[in-house]
């Protein structure tokens, strides 16, 4: 594996699906079976560094020329599960969303219009032969979308404060849950939300995530990983972050018709994540 950089690339969180090897057709299944036995598996930071390195040439390369053959690997009850990176597909999709995040002059400076047009045309041609393609990973920058927390519970929270010194392991904050649980929580959350409010971004986002989850094997593992966001939150705030518990409390309060408790839980979430988004504006 080429060494790109030792610099930590922060500020992105991830929602991942790990599917059992049986979910993949041959010869892809054999590839992932061999891959999972490697001892030098890359991290999410490795993927980000490679992507950033592609933006350095002139003109930049916003999307890899070839699809990645890498994946994240997890073992679930003795079953090997993999989460393919699909960096090229995710790059195409992310490029289509950039206009929502940057003013046109800034976007043109980052990626010239001719580069964006050519990349969009490449994606359209690729989709003609791959109409059912979907990523195993969703990415969010400077936040964890509230609807992601609906999929997990506070009991599934895993926090490791890391080493704290130079060269020491970075903090880790993640949730892992079986696919069947994630789907069940989506259904329950949608019922509570639709009974309590009109259509809105929270409902739309949860519907979208629920449809995405339905595309995977029922014995998959769902992972919500704070990723590089652990570097944007002070250690104390990270340790005290129980956003999944706040979301669960809010949904349960809505189910009981207790708007006051639901509002208080939502307020805690907004305040916690506003501080992270403010750091984005400061940069």
C-alpha positions in Angstrom: 0.0 0.0 0.0 1.5 3.4 -0.9 2.2 5.7 2.0 0.4 9.0 1.3 0.8 11.0 4.5 0.9 10.7 8.2 -1.3 13.8 8.6 -4.6 13.2 10.4 -7.6 14.1 8.2 -10.4 15.1 10.5 -14.0 16.3 10.5 -15.8 13.5 8.7 -18.2 10.9 10.3 -19.4 7.7 8.7 -22.3 5.3 8.6 -21.2 1.9 7.3 -22.7 -1.4 6.5 -20.6 -4.6 6.8 -22.1 -7.5 4.8 -21.3 -11.2 5.3 -19.2 -12.8 2.6 -22.2 -14.8 1.5 -23.9 -11.6 0.3 -21.3 -11.1 -2.4 -21.4 -13.0 -5.8 -18.3 -14.7 -7.1 -15.6 -13.8 -8.0 -16.0 -10.8 -5.6 -16.6 -13.1 -2.7 -13.3 -14.9 -3.2 -11.5 -11.5 -3.4 -13.0 -10.3 -0.1 -12.3 -13.7 1.5 -8.6 -13.3 0.6 -8.6 -9.6 1.5 -10.0 -10.2 5.0 -7.0 -12.4 5.9 -4.5 -9.6 5.4 -2.6 -8.3 8.4 -2.1 -4.7 7.0 -5.7 -3.6 6.6 -6.0 0.2 5.9 -8.0 2.7 8.0 -10.5 5.4 7.0 -7.6 7.9 7.4 -5.7 6.0 4.6 -8.7 6.4 2.3 -9.0 10.1 3.0 -5.3 10.8 2.5 -5.3 9.1 -0.9 -8.3 11.1 -1.9 -6.7 14.4 -0.8 -3.5 13.4 -2.7 -5.5 13.2 -5.9 -6.6 16.8 -5.5 -3.0 18.1 -5.6 -2.2 17.7 -9.3 -3.2 20.3 -11.9 -5.9 19.7 -13.0 -7.1 17.9 -9.8 -8.5 14.3 -10.0 -11.8 14.6 -8.0 -12.7 10.9 -8.5 -10.2 8.0 -8.8 -9.8 6.6 -12.3 -10.2 3.0 -10.9 -12.5 1.7 -8.2 -10.9 0.8 -4.9 -10.3 -2.8 -4.1 -10.1 -2.1 -0.4 -12.7 -2.6 2.4 -13.2 -2.5 6.1 -13.4 -5.8 7.8 -15.3 -6.9 11.0 -16.2 -10.3 12.5 -19.7 -10.7 13.7 -20.5 -13.8 15.8 -17.7 -15.7 14.0 -18.8 -14.5 10.5 -16.5 -12.4 8.5 -18.2 -9.2 7.2 -16.8 -6.6 4.8 -17.6 -3.0 4.0 -16.2 -2.2 0.5 -14.9 1.4 0.2 -16.2 2.0 -3.3 -14.3 5.3 -3.2 -14.9 6.0 -6.9 -18.7 5.7 -6.6 -18.8 7.7 -3.4 -16.6 10.4 -5.0 -19.0 10.7 -8.0 -21.9 11.1 -5.6 -20.2 13.6 -3.4 -19.2 15.7 -6.4 -22.9 16.1 -7.2 -23.6 17.5 -3.8 -20.8 20.0 -3.7 -22.9 22.8 -5.1 -25.0 22.7 -2.0 -22.0 23.3 0.2 -19.9 25.9 -1.6 -20.6 29.2 -3.4 -19.9 28.9 -7.2 -16.7 31.0 -7.1 -15.2 28.9 -4.3 -16.3 25.7 -6.1 -14.8 26.8 -9.4 -11.5 27.6 -7.6 -11.5 24.1 -6.0 -12.6 22.2 -9.1 -12.7 23.9 -12.5 -16.0 23.6 -14.3 -14.5 21.6 -17.1 -13.3 19.0 -14.6 -16.7 18.8 -12.9 -18.5 18.4 -16.3 -16.2 15.7 -17.5 -16.5 13.8 -14.2 -20.3 14.1 -14.3 -20.4 12.7 -17.8 -18.1 9.8 -16.8 -20.6 9.0 -13.9 -23.6 9.1 -16.2 -21.9 6.6 -18.6 -20.9 4.3 -15.8 -24.4 4.3 -14.3 -25.9 3.1 -17.6 -24.1 -0.2 -17.0 -24.5 -0.2 -13.2 -28.0 1.2 -12.5 -28.3 -0.6 -9.1 -25.0 0.5 -7.7 -25.1 1.8 -4.1 -22.3 2.6 -1.6 -21.7 0.7 1.7 -20.6 3.9 3.3 -22.3 7.3 3.9 -20.2 10.3 4.9 -21.1 13.5 6.8 -18.7 16.4 7.4 -18.7 18.5 10.6 -21.7 16.7 12.0 -23.4 13.3 12.7 -26.9 13.6 11.1 -29.6 13.2 13.8 -31.4 10.5 11.8 -28.2 8.3 12.0 -28.6 8.1 15.8 -32.1 6.6 15.4 -30.4 3.4 14.2 -28.4 2.7 17.4 -28.8 2.7 21.1 -26.7 4.2 23.9 -25.9 0.6 25.2 -24.1 0.0 21.9 -21.8 3.0 22.3 -18.1 2.2 22.3 -15.7 4.9 23.5 -11.9 4.7 23.7 -10.2 7.9 24.8 -6.9 6.9 23.0 -3.4 7.6 24.2 -3.4 11.3 24.3 0.3 11.8 23.3 2.2 12.1 20.1 2.0 8.9 18.1 -0.6 7.4 20.4 -3.9 5.9 19.2 -6.6 8.5 18.4 -9.9 8.5 20.4 -12.6 6.3 19.0 -16.4 6.8 19.4 -18.7 4.5 17.5 -21.8 2.4 17.7 -22.4 -1.0 16.2 -25.7 -2.7 15.9 -27.2 -5.7 13.9 -29.1 -4.8 10.8 -32.4 -6.2 12.1 -32.2 -3.8 15.1 -31.3 -0.8 12.9 -34.3 -1.5 10.6 -36.6 -2.0 13.6 -35.6 1.3 15.1 -36.1 3.1 11.8 -39.6 1.8 11.6 -40.4 2.7 15.2 -38.9 6.2 14.9 -40.8 6.9 11.7 -44.1 6.0 13.3 -43.5 8.3 16.3 -42.3 11.2 14.1 -45.1 10.9 11.6 -47.7 10.9 14.4 -46.2 13.9 16.1 -45.3 16.2 13.2 -45.7 17.1 9.6 -43.3 16.0 6.9 -39.9 17.6 7.3 -36.1 17.1 6.9 -35.8 14.7 9.9 -38.5 12.4 8.5 -37.2 12.6 5.0 -33.7 11.8 6.1 -34.8 8.8 8.1 -36.9 7.5 5.2 -33.9 7.8 3.0 -31.6 6.0 5.4 -34.2 3.2 5.9 -34.5 2.6 2.2 -30.7 2.4 1.9 -30.5 -0.2 4.7 -33.1 -2.4 2.9 -30.6 -2.9 0.1 -28.3 -5.0 2.3 -28.1 -8.5 3.7 -30.3 -8.9 6.8 -27.3 -10.3 8.8 -25.2 -7.3 8.1 -23.6 -5.1 10.8 -24.4 -1.3 10.9 -21.7 1.0 12.3 -22.0 4.7 13.1 -18.4 6.0 13.5 -17.5 9.5 14.6 -14.3 9.1 12.5 -12.3 12.3 12.4 -14.9 14.3 14.3 -13.2 13.0 17.5 -10.5 15.6 16.7 -13.0 18.4 16.5 -14.5 17.8 20.0 -12.6 18.4 23.3 -12.0 15.1 25.2 -14.5 16.0 27.9 -17.3 16.8 25.5 -16.5 13.6 23.6 -16.7 11.4 26.7 -20.0 13.0 27.7 -21.5 12.8 24.2 -24.6 10.5 24.4 -26.4 11.8 21.4 -28.0 8.4 20.7 -29.6 8.4 24.1 -30.9 12.0 23.6 -32.5 10.9 20.3 -34.0 7.8 21.8 -35.4 9.9 24.7 -36.9 12.4 22.3 -38.6 9.8 20.1 -40.0 8.0 23.2 -41.3 11.3 24.5 -43.0 12.0 21.2 -44.6 8.5 21.3 -46.1 9.4 24.7 -47.2 12.9 23.5 -44.7 14.6 25.9 -43.6 17.6 23.8 -41.7 19.2 26.6 -39.3 16.3 27.2 -38.9 15.8 23.4 -38.1 19.5 23.0 -35.5 19.4 25.8 -33.7 16.3 24.2 -33.7 18.0 20.8 -32.3 21.2 22.4 -29.4 19.3 23.9 -28.6 17.8 20.5 -28.8 21.2 18.7 -26.5 22.8 21.3 -23.9 20.0 21.2 -23.6 20.0 17.4 -23.8 23.7 17.0 -20.4 24.0 18.6 -19.0 21.6 16.0 -20.6 23.5 13.1 -19.3 26.8 14.5 -15.7 25.4 14.1 -16.4 24.8 10.4 -17.4 28.4 10.0 -14.2 29.5 11.8 -12.1 27.7 9.2 
